[in-house]
Amino acid sequence: MVLPLIPVALIAAGALTGGRGVALGGRGVWDLKKADGRIESARSRYEKRYEETESCVAATNERIAELGAQQKHAIETVVVRFVEFLRTIEQQVRGSQRVLADGVESDQARVAGGENLSIDPVAWLGGVIGSAVSDGCGRRSTTRITSWRSEPWMLGSW
């Protein structure tokens, strides 16, 4: 008996498709096995680097503790001693300074040559006139300097 051509073609196509599916399934299993190997390799590298990082963190924490102890020692030897020194001379400090407001202080010191600071009306008037004259000259020179800065080609026009 002769098999009809269509069913034979369908059976052959199904066998080829099934064979290809089995081959691709085998390749998928192989890829999964390679991926598992890569995952294990990456996990071991991660754990190794994590342990290295943990050791660096521990060393850093130890160094910070050492520096903290050194800072505490420095504060005790410098700042605490300085505070004690200031407490011993507190009376002298209060006598030489006067607190005007909270946080604002002023020194009371004599001006050298203070006896020559009397008000002289003639000298005062001369100072006012000199200031007015110099202010007028200053404005003209400021105008020239400003115009020179804005126009550098005017360098020789003075």
Backbone torsions as a table, in degrees:
resi	resn	phi	psi	omega
1	MET	NA	141.0	-176.0
2	VAL	-99.6	130.5	179.5
3	LEU	-79.3	141.9	177.0
4	PRO	-66.3	150.7	-173.4
5	LEU	-69.3	-38.2	-177.4
6	ILE	-66.7	-49.4	179.3
7	PRO	-63.5	-33.3	179.8
8	VAL	-68.1	-41.5	178.7
9	ALA	-63.8	-39.7	179.0
10	LEU	-66.1	-40.4	179.2
11	ILE	-65.6	-41.5	-179.9
12	ALA	-65.6	-42.8	178.4
13	ALA	-63.4	-40.6	178.1
14	GLY	-65.2	-39.1	178.9
15	ALA	-66.4	-42.4	178.2
16	LEU	-64.1	-42.7	179.9
17	THR	-65.0	-43.3	179.0
18	GLY	-64.2	-41.0	178.7
19	GLY	-64.3	-41.1	178.0
20	ARG	-65.6	-39.1	178.1
21	GLY	-62.4	-40.7	177.9
22	VAL	-64.6	-41.3	-179.6
23	ALA	-65.1	-43.8	179.0
24	LEU	-67.7	-34.6	175.6
25	GLY	-63.3	-41.1	177.4
26	GLY	-63.3	-40.8	177.9
27	ARG	-66.5	-36.5	177.0
28	GLY	-63.3	-40.4	177.2
29	VAL	-64.0	-41.6	178.2
30	TRP	-62.4	-43.3	178.2
31	ASP	-64.1	-38.9	177.0
32	LEU	-63.5	-39.3	179.1
33	LYS	-66.0	-41.6	176.8
34	LYS	-63.9	-40.2	179.9
35	ALA	-64.9	-40.1	176.7
36	ASP	-61.6	-40.1	177.6
37	GLY	-63.5	-41.2	178.5
38	ARG	-67.0	-37.4	178.6
39	ILE	-64.2	-43.7	179.5
40	GLU	-64.8	-40.3	178.0
41	SER	-63.6	-45.4	179.1
42	ALA	-64.7	-38.5	179.1
43	ARG	-64.2	-41.8	-180.0
44	SER	-67.3	-39.6	176.0
45	ARG	-63.1	-41.7	179.4
46	TYR	-61.8	-47.1	-179.0
47	GLU	-63.3	-38.4	178.1
48	LYS	-63.7	-47.2	179.9
49	ARG	-67.7	-33.7	177.4
50	TYR	-63.9	-42.2	177.4
51	GLU	-63.8	-40.1	176.9
52	GLU	-62.7	-42.1	179.1
53	THR	-64.8	-42.0	178.1
54	GLU	-61.4	-39.4	178.9
55	SER	-68.1	-37.4	176.7
56	CYS	-65.7	-39.5	178.3
57	VAL	-63.3	-43.3	179.4
58	ALA	-63.7	-42.1	178.4
59	ALA	-64.7	-40.3	178.7
60	THR	-64.6	-42.9	178.9
61	ASN	-62.9	-38.9	176.9
62	GLU	-63.7	-42.6	-179.8
63	ARG	-65.4	-39.4	177.9
64	ILE	-63.7	-40.1	177.8
65	ALA	-63.7	-40.6	177.4
66	GLU	-62.9	-44.2	179.6
67	LEU	-66.1	-35.7	176.1
68	GLY	-63.1	-41.3	177.5
69	ALA	-65.8	-39.3	178.0
70	GLN	-65.7	-40.2	178.1
71	GLN	-65.3	-40.8	178.1
72	LYS	-61.6	-42.4	178.5
73	HIS	-63.3	-42.3	179.6
74	ALA	-63.9	-41.3	179.1
75	ILE	-64.0	-42.4	179.9
76	GLU	-65.2	-39.7	-176.4
77	THR	-79.7	-30.0	-175.5
78	VAL	-102.4	-61.1	-171.1
79	VAL	-68.5	-47.0	-178.2
80	VAL	-63.7	-40.7	177.4
81	ARG	-65.1	-38.0	179.1
82	PHE	-67.4	-38.6	177.4
83	VAL	-63.5	-42.1	177.4
84	GLU	-62.8	-39.9	177.2
85	PHE	-62.3	-43.6	178.8
86	LEU	-65.1	-35.1	177.5
87	ARG	-65.9	-34.6	-179.9
88	THR	-71.6	-31.0	-179.8
89	ILE	-106.1	19.9	-177.8
90	GLU	-58.8	-38.9	-179.2
91	GLN	-61.4	-44.3	179.6
92	GLN	-66.8	-37.8	179.8
93	VAL	-66.3	-43.6	179.0
94	ARG	-64.2	-33.0	-179.7
95	GLY	-72.9	-27.6	-176.7
96	SER	-95.1	-12.5	179.9
97	GLN	-127.7	152.9	179.4
98	ARG	-127.5	131.1	179.9
99	VAL	-85.6	120.3	179.5
100	LEU	-85.3	-47.8	178.6
101	ALA	-144.1	176.3	-177.9
102	ASP	-63.9	111.0	178.6
103	GLY	92.0	-10.0	179.9
104	VAL	-108.7	125.8	-177.7
105	GLU	-126.9	156.9	175.3
106	SER	-137.7	145.2	176.6
107	ASP	-91.5	143.4	175.0
108	GLN	-104.8	94.6	-179.9
109	ALA	-124.9	144.2	179.8
110	ARG	-76.7	142.7	176.8
111	VAL	-82.9	130.4	179.2
112	ALA	-68.2	131.7	-179.4
113	GLY	74.1	29.1	-176.6
114	GLY	-67.3	-22.5	-179.7
115	GLU	-70.3	-18.6	179.1
116	ASN	-89.7	7.4	-176.8
117	LEU	-94.9	23.7	179.6
118	SER	-69.0	156.1	-177.5
119	ILE	-79.1	120.4	177.3
120	ASP	-113.7	108.8	-174.4
121	PRO	-60.8	-36.8	-179.0
122	VAL	-66.7	-44.3	178.6
123	ALA	-66.3	-36.5	178.4
124	TRP	-64.5	-44.9	179.0
125	LEU	-64.5	-40.1	176.8
126	GLY	-62.4	-38.5	177.7
127	GLY	-65.6	-40.3	178.8
128	VAL	-64.3	-45.8	-179.1
129	ILE	-65.1	-43.9	177.9
130	GLY	-61.2	-37.8	178.4
131	SER	-65.9	-42.5	179.6
132	ALA	-64.6	-41.9	180.0
133	VAL	-65.5	-45.6	-179.2
134	SER	-67.4	-29.8	177.5
135	ASP	-66.9	-41.1	177.9
136	GLY	-65.0	-42.5	178.2
137	CYS	-67.0	-37.4	179.9
138	GLY	-64.5	-38.4	179.5
139	ARG	-66.2	-41.2	179.3
140	ARG	-65.0	-43.8	-179.7
141	SER	-69.0	-33.4	176.8
142	THR	-64.5	-40.9	178.6
143	THR	-62.6	-42.8	179.4
144	ARG	-66.0	-42.8	-179.9
145	ILE	-64.9	-41.4	179.7
146	THR	-64.4	-43.4	-179.9
147	SER	-67.5	-33.6	177.1
148	TRP	-66.6	-39.7	-180.0
149	ARG	-67.0	-35.5	-179.5
150	SER	-80.0	-23.6	-179.8
151	GLU	-131.8	86.8	-175.0
152	PRO	-64.4	-18.0	180.0
153	TRP	-70.5	-11.3	-178.5
154	MET	-89.0	21.5	-175.4
155	LEU	-58.4	-39.2	-177.3
156	GLY	-91.2	6.1	-175.1
157	SER	-86.5	4.9	-179.2
158	TRP	-78.9	NA	NA
